[in-house]
């Protein structure tokens, strides 16, 4: 019966029954037949200790900084240090993005977050035929160590952390970054940041995959292994639910699929002979923070508790830090709307609040105009100010896990965990996440969920203010929002010219040797990162390095899933 006495619960049950009878007699009616969270979990009118009577406080909730870490991984959380504030930055040339990074740092950003263009995400150079129309459009173009050097010009790479959203080319971008930092005299133990490097997520979420699932997993774990050995402050992977949610998953599915991906990476490191406590403390996570505030808060709390249990009970982790689920959150972009875009400021504020109430370690708030274009300086600064106002004016950072003890939050945390375990159990029955991906299970589930979400909007079962309800006349200033415009032909020409100069200046024999050694290492199934690094410092380009890996590992063509 948990922490409540039998007598108290019996008294409460009688009082609740009487309350329900009185409400019915008085004629109170709900405005909807059924209230649910975005995961389809039905929400009752009121929650009481009866809903959490089986919850033993110390076993399930506990105290911050202690197992099962439901209330946070640090003892005093934001009372000691507020979360790292990041804004996703990247567009045009490295020079363009360098200016934006320095602008945001000047206005109080405490960590950098780099968005790469589609060409870079796919491991191509700007002069590739498929790059036409895409260079610098969705993020910054980075094709060589020269580009990375310009990107971080006049930025102290030893004192600020950098989050790079890059997956198949993660070993290449990490090599470029480390090489530039080392060239500036930054010691390896001062190089801090994160490579997203979540190769499995690409097949079920973002879809910027290159290699088939098995070699992709191998490459991701190569980065983890090399980073653990060489970069003590680097997070070699950000196991990412964000893109899974944005592709159409529910919060419960996002949680389950993300943890299942994490389980796969841990297993692979253990297969390579590593003790779990030697690397688990460097794993990090990345979740969406959505507008359904209580559901996402409960999701974050459940995630910490579930990961702690997985690490301790499944993998026999001994160190508390190995059980920490450290996560970065980003406000949901898919929930932003092009219609009445100023409404997005309110949406982003609620999303950011959910992340903070849920105990994130790092946060990126989207800009209100991102349903229309990449953010301008003004909208990016406003997004940063949103975080700063929450941190320093709202009071929500003054106490740890302020929603703990809410009967609804504790019940919902338990319910989300219960539903997520069901999905993980099904994945385990298939042989793990790699097998599940190859069978198309998570892809199919997300497709169906995305379809249901859109139907709910179209059928008015889910209200989107200014989109399918409360639509009014569009005011003149709403259609004249200044947008960031990218002159793609100019950016592409600029980047191609830099590539030409780089190739003209380098020792081609040295490049050829480095690429040949990389090919041999990949063929022998060795860890490829040292060889990628050698190719990078020989001035091989992103496209050249990835081309070698494509030749060895092949490319992935997603099967049709019904």
C-alpha positions as CSV (number, residue, x, y, z in Angstrom):
1,X,0.0,0.0,0.0
2,X,2.9,2.3,-0.4
3,X,3.5,5.1,2.2
4,X,-0.2,5.6,3.0
5,X,-2.0,3.8,5.8
6,X,-4.9,1.5,5.1
7,X,-7.3,3.6,7.2
8,X,-6.4,6.8,5.4
9,X,-6.9,5.3,2.0
10,X,-10.3,3.8,3.0
11,X,-11.4,7.2,4.3
12,X,-10.2,8.9,1.1
13,X,-12.0,6.4,-1.1
14,X,-15.3,7.1,0.7
15,X,-14.8,10.9,0.4
16,X,-13.9,10.6,-3.3
17,X,-17.1,8.5,-4.0
18,X,-19.2,11.1,-2.2
19,X,-17.5,13.9,-4.2
20,X,-18.3,12.1,-7.5
21,X,-21.9,11.6,-6.5
22,X,-22.3,15.3,-5.5
23,X,-20.7,16.4,-8.8
24,X,-23.1,14.3,-10.8
25,X,-26.1,15.5,-8.7
26,X,-25.1,19.1,-9.3
27,X,-25.0,18.5,-13.1
28,X,-21.4,19.2,-13.8
29,X,-20.5,18.1,-17.4
30,X,-17.1,17.9,-19.0
31,X,-16.6,19.8,-22.2
32,X,-15.1,16.7,-23.9
33,X,-16.1,13.1,-23.7
34,X,-12.5,12.1,-23.1
35,X,-9.3,13.9,-22.1
36,X,-6.0,12.3,-23.1
37,X,-2.3,13.2,-23.3
38,X,-0.5,13.2,-26.6
39,X,0.4,9.5,-26.0
40,X,-3.3,8.7,-25.7
41,X,-3.2,8.2,-22.0
42,X,-6.6,9.0,-20.5
43,X,-6.6,11.8,-17.9
44,X,-9.1,11.8,-15.1
45,X,-10.9,14.7,-13.5
46,X,-8.8,14.6,-10.3
47,X,-6.0,12.6,-8.8
48,X,-5.5,11.7,-5.2
49,X,-3.2,9.4,-3.1
50,X,-5.4,6.5,-4.3
51,X,-3.8,6.8,-7.7
52,X,-0.3,6.4,-6.3
53,X,-1.0,4.2,-3.3
54,X,1.4,1.5,-4.5
55,X,4.2,4.0,-5.0
56,X,6.9,3.7,-2.3
57,X,8.5,7.1,-2.0
58,X,12.1,6.2,-1.6
59,X,12.0,3.4,-4.2
60,X,10.3,5.4,-7.0
61,X,10.7,9.1,-6.2
62,X,13.5,9.5,-3.7
63,X,15.7,12.6,-3.4
64,X,17.6,14.5,-6.1
65,X,21.1,13.2,-6.8
66,X,20.3,9.8,-5.5
67,X,19.1,6.5,-7.2
68,X,16.7,6.2,-9.0
69,X,17.3,9.9,-9.9
70,X,13.6,10.5,-10.7
71,X,14.0,14.0,-9.2
72,X,17.2,14.9,-10.9
73,X,20.8,13.8,-11.3
74,X,22.3,16.5,-9.1
75,X,21.6,17.2,-5.5
76,X,20.8,20.9,-5.8
77,X,20.2,21.1,-9.6
78,X,19.7,24.7,-10.8
79,X,20.3,26.2,-7.3
80,X,24.0,25.4,-8.0
81,X,24.1,26.1,-11.7
82,X,21.4,26.8,-14.3
83,X,21.2,24.6,-17.3
84,X,23.5,25.3,-20.3
85,X,21.7,27.6,-22.7
86,X,22.1,26.9,-26.4
87,X,20.6,28.2,-29.6
88,X,20.8,26.0,-32.7
89,X,23.0,28.0,-35.1
90,X,24.1,27.3,-38.6
91,X,23.5,28.8,-42.0
92,X,25.3,29.8,-45.1
93,X,29.1,29.8,-45.0
94,X,31.3,29.2,-41.9
95,X,31.9,32.9,-41.8
96,X,28.2,33.6,-41.6
97,X,27.6,31.1,-38.8
98,X,30.8,32.3,-36.9
99,X,29.2,35.8,-36.7
100,X,25.9,34.3,-35.3
101,X,27.8,32.2,-32.7
102,X,29.7,35.3,-31.4
103,X,26.5,37.3,-31.4
104,X,24.7,34.8,-29.2
105,X,27.7,34.4,-26.9
106,X,27.7,38.2,-26.4
107,X,24.0,38.0,-25.4
108,X,24.5,35.3,-22.8
109,X,24.5,31.9,-24.6
110,X,26.6,29.5,-22.5
111,X,27.0,26.6,-25.0
112,X,27.2,26.4,-28.8
113,X,25.0,24.2,-31.0
114,X,25.9,23.7,-34.6
115,X,23.3,22.9,-37.3
116,X,24.8,21.6,-40.5
117,X,23.2,21.8,-43.9
118,X,21.7,18.7,-45.6
119,X,24.8,18.3,-47.8
120,X,27.1,18.0,-44.8
121,X,24.7,15.8,-43.0
122,X,24.9,13.3,-45.9
123,X,28.7,13.5,-46.0
124,X,28.9,15.2,-49.4
125,X,31.1,18.1,-50.6
126,X,29.5,21.4,-51.9
127,X,30.7,20.6,-55.4
128,X,28.7,17.3,-55.5
129,X,25.9,17.3,-58.1
130,X,23.3,16.5,-55.4
131,X,24.4,19.6,-53.5
132,X,22.9,22.0,-55.9
133,X,20.2,24.2,-54.1
134,X,21.1,22.9,-50.7
135,X,24.5,24.4,-49.7
136,X,24.1,26.4,-46.5
137,X,20.3,26.5,-46.7
138,X,19.3,24.4,-43.7
139,X,22.5,24.8,-41.7
140,X,26.2,25.7,-42.2
141,X,28.3,24.1,-44.9
142,X,31.4,22.4,-43.5
143,X,33.5,20.3,-45.9
144,X,37.0,20.5,-44.6
145,X,39.2,21.3,-41.6
146,X,39.6,24.8,-43.1
147,X,35.8,25.3,-42.8
148,X,35.9,24.2,-39.2
149,X,38.7,26.6,-38.4
150,X,36.8,29.5,-39.8
151,X,33.6,28.4,-38.1
152,X,35.3,28.8,-34.7
153,X,37.4,31.8,-35.4
154,X,38.0,33.9,-32.3
155,X,36.0,31.4,-30.1
156,X,37.8,29.8,-27.1
157,X,37.3,26.1,-27.8
158,X,38.8,25.3,-24.4
159,X,36.2,27.2,-22.4
160,X,32.9,26.7,-24.2
161,X,31.2,23.4,-25.1
162,X,29.9,22.7,-28.6
163,X,27.1,20.4,-29.6
164,X,27.3,19.2,-33.2
165,X,24.2,17.7,-34.7
166,X,25.9,15.3,-37.0
167,X,25.4,11.5,-37.4
168,X,26.8,9.4,-40.3
169,X,29.7,11.9,-40.7
170,X,30.2,12.2,-36.9
171,X,33.8,10.8,-36.9
172,X,34.7,13.3,-39.6
173,X,33.2,16.4,-37.9
174,X,34.7,15.3,-34.6
175,X,38.1,14.9,-36.2
176,X,37.9,18.4,-37.8
177,X,36.9,19.9,-34.5
178,X,39.6,18.2,-32.4
179,X,42.2,19.0,-35.0
180,X,41.3,22.7,-34.9
181,X,41.2,22.8,-31.1
182,X,44.6,21.0,-30.9
183,X,46.1,23.4,-33.4
184,X,45.1,26.3,-31.1
185,X,46.8,24.6,-28.1
186,X,43.7,23.4,-26.4
187,X,44.6,20.2,-24.5
188,X,42.4,17.1,-25.0
189,X,41.1,17.2,-21.5
190,X,39.7,20.7,-22.1
191,X,37.8,19.9,-25.3
192,X,34.2,19.7,-24.2
193,X,31.0,19.1,-26.1
194,X,28.9,16.5,-27.9
195,X,28.7,14.8,-31.2
196,X,25.1,13.6,-31.7
197,X,26.4,10.4,-33.4
198,X,23.1,8.6,-32.9
199,X,23.3,6.3,-35.9
200,X,20.3,4.2,-35.1
201,X,18.0,7.1,-34.7
202,X,18.6,8.1,-38.3
203,X,16.7,5.0,-39.5
204,X,13.6,5.8,-37.5
205,X,13.6,9.6,-37.2
206,X,15.6,12.1,-39.1
207,X,16.4,9.8,-42.1
208,X,19.7,11.4,-43.0
209,X,21.2,7.9,-42.9
210,X,24.1,6.9,-45.3
211,X,25.3,3.4,-44.3
212,X,23.2,0.3,-43.5
213,X,22.2,-0.2,-39.9
214,X,25.0,-2.6,-38.8
215,X,28.0,-0.7,-40.1
216,X,26.3,2.5,-39.0
217,X,26.1,1.1,-35.4
218,X,29.8,0.1,-35.7
219,X,30.8,3.6,-36.7
220,X,28.8,5.2,-33.9
221,X,30.5,2.9,-31.3
222,X,33.9,3.6,-32.9
223,X,33.3,7.3,-32.0
224,X,32.3,6.4,-28.4
225,X,35.3,4.1,-27.9
226,X,37.8,6.7,-29.3
227,X,36.3,9.6,-27.4
228,X,36.3,7.7,-24.1
229,X,40.0,7.0,-24.6
230,X,41.1,10.5,-25.7
231,X,38.6,13.2,-24.7
232,X,37.5,12.9,-21.1
233,X,35.1,15.9,-21.3
234,X,33.5,14.9,-24.6
235,X,30.1,13.3,-24.9
236,X,30.6,11.0,-27.9
237,X,26.9,10.4,-28.4
238,X,23.6,12.1,-27.8
239,X,21.1,9.3,-27.9
240,X,18.3,11.2,-29.6
241,X,14.5,11.0,-29.1
242,X,14.0,14.5,-30.5
243,X,13.9,13.5,-34.2
244,X,11.8,10.5,-33.3
245,X,9.1,12.7,-31.8
246,X,9.4,15.2,-34.7
247,X,8.8,12.4,-37.2
248,X,5.5,11.6,-35.5
249,X,6.1,9.5,-32.4
250,X,4.2,10.1,-29.2
251,X,6.1,11.0,-26.0
252,X,5.9,7.4,-24.8
253,X,7.2,6.1,-28.1
254,X,10.0,8.7,-28.1
255,X,11.0,7.6,-24.6
256,X,10.9,3.9,-25.4
257,X,12.7,4.0,-28.7
258,X,15.4,6.3,-27.4
259,X,16.2,4.1,-24.4
260,X,16.1,1.0,-26.7
261,X,18.7,2.7,-28.9
262,X,20.8,3.4,-25.8
263,X,20.6,-0.2,-24.7
264,X,22.0,-1.2,-28.1
265,X,25.0,1.1,-27.8
266,X,25.8,-0.1,-24.3
267,X,25.6,-3.7,-25.4
268,X,28.0,-3.1,-28.3
269,X,30.6,-1.4,-26.1
270,X,30.4,-4.3,-23.6
271,X,30.8,-6.7,-26.6
272,X,34.1,-4.9,-27.3
273,X,35.3,-5.8,-23.9
274,X,34.6,-2.6,-21.9
275,X,33.3,-2.5,-18.4
276,X,30.1,-0.5,-18.3
277,X,31.5,1.9,-15.6
278,X,34.4,2.8,-17.9
279,X,32.2,4.5,-20.5
280,X,28.6,4.9,-19.4
281,X,29.2,8.3,-17.6
282,X,30.0,9.8,-21.1
283,X,26.7,8.8,-22.7
284,X,24.2,11.6,-23.1
285,X,20.6,11.9,-24.3
286,X,18.5,14.4,-26.3
287,X,14.7,14.7,-25.9
288,X,12.0,16.9,-27.3
289,X,10.2,19.2,-24.9
290,X,6.7,19.6,-26.1
291,X,3.7,21.8,-25.3
292,X,1.8,19.2,-23.3
293,X,3.7,20.4,-20.2
294,X,2.8,17.8,-17.7
295,X,3.3,14.8,-20.0
296,X,6.8,15.9,-21.0
297,X,7.8,16.7,-17.4
298,X,6.6,13.2,-16.5
299,X,8.4,11.7,-19.5
300,X,11.7,13.3,-18.3
301,X,11.3,12.0,-14.8
302,X,10.4,8.5,-16.0
303,X,13.4,8.5,-18.4
304,X,15.8,9.1,-15.5
305,X,14.3,6.4,-13.4
306,X,14.2,3.9,-16.3
307,X,17.8,4.5,-17.4
308,X,19.0,4.1,-13.8
309,X,17.3,0.8,-13.5
310,X,18.6,-0.4,-16.9
311,X,22.2,0.5,-16.0
312,X,22.1,-1.0,-12.5
313,X,20.0,-4.1,-13.1
314,X,20.6,-4.9,-16.7
315,X,24.3,-4.0,-17.0
316,X,25.5,-4.2,-13.4
317,X,26.7,-0.6,-13.3
318,X,28.3,0.2,-9.9
319,X,29.0,4.0,-10.1
320,X,26.1,6.4,-9.7
321,X,27.3,8.5,-12.6
322,X,27.0,5.5,-14.9
323,X,23.3,5.5,-14.0
324,X,22.7,9.2,-14.7
325,X,20.6,10.1,-17.7
326,X,22.1,13.4,-18.6
327,X,20.0,15.1,-21.3
328,X,19.7,18.0,-23.6
329,X,16.3,19.2,-24.6
330,X,15.0,21.2,-27.5
331,X,11.6,22.7,-27.8
332,X,9.5,21.0,-30.4
333,X,9.8,22.4,-33.9
334,X,6.9,20.3,-35.3
335,X,4.5,22.0,-32.9
336,X,5.3,25.5,-34.3
337,X,3.0,26.9,-36.9
338,X,3.4,29.1,-39.9
339,X,0.0,30.7,-39.4
340,X,-0.1,33.4,-36.7
341,X,3.7,32.8,-36.1
342,X,3.8,35.1,-33.0
343,X,1.7,32.5,-31.2
344,X,4.9,30.4,-31.4
345,X,6.5,32.6,-28.7
346,X,3.9,31.3,-26.2
347,X,4.3,27.7,-27.4
348,X,8.1,27.9,-27.1
349,X,7.8,29.4,-23.6
350,X,5.6,26.5,-22.4
351,X,7.9,23.9,-24.1
352,X,10.9,25.4,-22.4
353,X,9.2,25.5,-19.1
354,X,8.4,21.8,-19.4
355,X,12.1,21.1,-20.0
356,X,13.2,23.1,-16.9
357,X,10.5,21.6,-14.7
358,X,11.7,18.2,-16.0
359,X,15.3,18.8,-15.0
360,X,17.2,19.2,-18.3
361,X,21.0,19.8,-18.3
362,X,21.0,21.8,-21.5
363,X,18.3,23.5,-23.5
364,X,17.8,24.9,-26.9
365,X,14.7,27.1,-27.5
366,X,13.5,27.4,-31.1
367,X,12.8,30.8,-32.6
368,X,9.2,31.8,-33.3
369,X,9.9,32.1,-37.1
370,X,11.3,28.6,-37.6
371,X,8.1,27.3,-39.2
372,X,9.0,29.8,-42.0
373,X,12.8,30.0,-42.2
374,X,16.0,29.7,-40.2
375,X,16.0,32.2,-37.3
376,X,17.1,35.8,-37.7
377,X,19.4,37.5,-35.2
378,X,16.3,39.1,-33.6
379,X,14.3,35.9,-33.3
380,X,17.3,33.9,-32.0
381,X,18.0,36.5,-29.3
382,X,14.3,36.4,-28.3
383,X,14.5,32.6,-28.0
384,X,17.6,32.9,-25.8
385,X,15.9,35.6,-23.7
386,X,13.0,33.1,-23.1
387,X,15.4,30.8,-21.4
388,X,17.0,33.6,-19.4
389,X,13.7,34.9,-18.1
390,X,12.6,31.4,-17.0
391,X,16.0,30.9,-15.3
392,X,16.2,34.3,-13.5
393,X,12.7,35.7,-13.2
394,X,10.2,32.9,-12.9
395,X,11.4,31.2,-9.7
396,X,11.0,27.7,-11.2
397,X,14.8,27.1,-10.9
398,X,14.9,27.9,-7.2
399,X,13.9,24.5,-5.9
400,X,14.5,21.0,-7.2
401,X,11.8,19.1,-9.1
402,X,9.0,21.5,-7.9
403,X,6.2,19.3,-9.3
404,X,7.2,16.2,-7.3
405,X,4.5,15.0,-5.1
406,X,1.7,16.1,-7.4
407,X,-0.7,13.2,-7.5
408,X,-1.1,13.7,-11.2
409,X,2.6,14.1,-12.0
410,X,3.5,11.0,-10.0
411,X,0.7,8.9,-11.5
412,X,1.6,10.1,-15.0
413,X,5.3,9.4,-14.5
414,X,4.4,5.9,-13.4
415,X,2.0,5.4,-16.4
416,X,4.5,6.7,-19.0
417,X,7.1,4.4,-17.6
418,X,4.7,1.4,-17.6
419,X,3.8,2.1,-21.3
420,X,7.4,2.6,-22.3
421,X,8.5,-0.7,-20.7
422,X,5.8,-2.5,-22.8
423,X,7.4,-1.1,-26.0
424,X,11.0,-1.9,-24.8
425,X,9.9,-5.5,-23.9
426,X,8.5,-5.9,-27.4
427,X,11.8,-4.7,-29.0
428,X,13.8,-7.0,-26.7
429,X,11.6,-9.9,-27.9
430,X,12.7,-9.1,-31.4
431,X,16.4,-9.3,-30.4
432,X,17.0,-5.7,-29.7
433,X,16.7,-2.4,-31.5
434,X,19.0,-3.2,-34.4
435,X,16.8,-6.2,-35.3
436,X,13.7,-4.2,-34.8
437,X,14.9,-1.5,-37.2
438,X,15.8,-4.0,-39.8
439,X,12.2,-5.5,-39.4
440,X,10.7,-2.0,-39.7
441,X,9.0,-2.0,-36.3
442,X,9.7,1.5,-35.0
443,X,9.4,3.0,-38.4
444,X,5.9,1.5,-38.8
445,X,4.8,2.6,-35.3
446,X,5.9,6.2,-35.9
447,X,4.2,6.3,-39.3
448,X,0.9,5.2,-37.7
449,X,1.3,7.6,-34.9
450,X,2.0,10.6,-37.2
451,X,-1.1,9.7,-39.2
452,X,-3.2,9.6,-36.0
453,X,-1.8,13.0,-34.9
454,X,-2.7,14.6,-38.3
455,X,-6.2,13.1,-38.3
456,X,-6.8,14.5,-34.8
457,X,-5.9,18.0,-36.0
458,X,-8.0,17.7,-39.2
459,X,-11.0,16.4,-37.3
460,X,-10.7,19.1,-34.6
461,X,-10.1,16.5,-31.9
462,X,-6.8,18.4,-31.2
463,X,-7.1,22.1,-31.2
464,X,-4.2,24.2,-32.7
465,X,-4.9,27.8,-31.9
466,X,-4.9,30.0,-35.1
467,X,-4.7,26.9,-37.3
468,X,-7.9,24.8,-37.0
469,X,-9.6,27.0,-34.4
470,X,-9.9,30.6,-33.3
471,X,-8.9,31.7,-36.8
472,X,-9.2,35.4,-37.4
473,X,-8.1,37.9,-40.0
474,X,-4.4,37.9,-40.5
475,X,-3.0,41.3,-39.4
476,X,-0.7,43.1,-41.8
477,X,2.4,42.9,-39.4
478,X,1.9,39.1,-39.2
479,X,2.7,38.6,-42.9
480,X,5.7,41.0,-42.9
481,X,8.0,39.2,-40.5
482,X,11.6,39.7,-41.6
483,X,13.0,36.3,-42.6
484,X,16.6,35.1,-43.0
485,X,17.3,34.6,-46.7
486,X,20.1,32.4,-47.9
487,X,21.7,33.2,-51.3
488,X,22.4,29.6,-52.0
489,X,24.2,30.0,-55.4
490,X,26.6,32.5,-53.8
491,X,27.2,30.3,-50.7
492,X,27.8,27.3,-52.9
493,X,30.2,29.2,-55.2
494,X,32.1,30.5,-52.1
495,X,32.4,27.0,-50.6
496,X,33.5,25.4,-53.9
497,X,36.2,28.0,-54.4
498,X,37.5,27.3,-50.9
499,X,37.6,23.6,-51.8
500,X,39.5,24.4,-54.9
501,X,42.1,26.4,-53.0
502,X,42.4,23.6,-50.3
503,X,43.0,20.9,-52.9
504,X,45.6,23.1,-54.7
505,X,47.5,23.7,-51.5
506,X,47.7,20.2,-50.1
507,X,50.1,17.3,-50.6
508,X,47.9,15.0,-52.7
509,X,50.2,12.0,-52.1
510,X,49.7,12.4,-48.4
511,X,46.0,12.6,-48.9
512,X,45.9,9.5,-51.0
513,X,48.0,7.5,-48.4
514,X,45.6,8.6,-45.6
515,X,42.5,7.6,-47.5
516,X,44.1,4.2,-48.5
517,X,44.9,3.5,-44.8
518,X,41.3,4.4,-43.9
519,X,39.9,2.0,-46.4
520,X,42.2,-0.8,-45.2
521,X,41.2,-0.1,-41.6
522,X,37.5,-0.1,-42.4
523,X,37.9,-3.4,-44.4
524,X,39.7,-5.0,-41.4
525,X,36.9,-3.8,-39.1
526,X,39.2,-1.7,-37.0
527,X,38.1,1.5,-35.2
528,X,38.1,4.0,-38.0
529,X,38.4,7.2,-36.0
530,X,42.2,7.4,-35.8
531,X,42.4,7.0,-39.6
532,X,39.6,9.5,-40.2
533,X,41.5,11.9,-38.1
534,X,44.7,11.4,-40.1
535,X,42.8,11.9,-43.3
536,X,41.3,15.1,-41.9
537,X,44.7,16.7,-40.9
538,X,46.1,15.7,-44.3
539,X,43.3,18.0,-45.7
540,X,41.1,15.3,-47.1
541,X,37.6,16.6,-47.5
542,X,34.4,15.4,-45.9
543,X,33.2,14.0,-49.3
544,X,36.4,12.2,-49.9
545,X,36.5,10.6,-46.5
546,X,32.8,9.6,-46.6
547,X,33.3,8.3,-50.1
548,X,35.9,5.8,-48.9
549,X,33.5,4.6,-46.2
550,X,30.7,4.3,-48.7
551,X,32.8,2.1,-50.9
552,X,33.5,-0.2,-47.9
553,X,30.2,-0.3,-46.1
554,X,27.7,0.5,-48.9
555,X,24.7,2.7,-48.6
556,X,21.2,2.1,-47.1
557,X,18.1,2.0,-49.2
558,X,15.1,1.9,-46.8
559,X,12.7,-0.9,-47.4
560,X,9.1,-0.1,-48.2
561,X,7.1,-0.5,-44.9
562,X,3.3,-1.1,-44.9
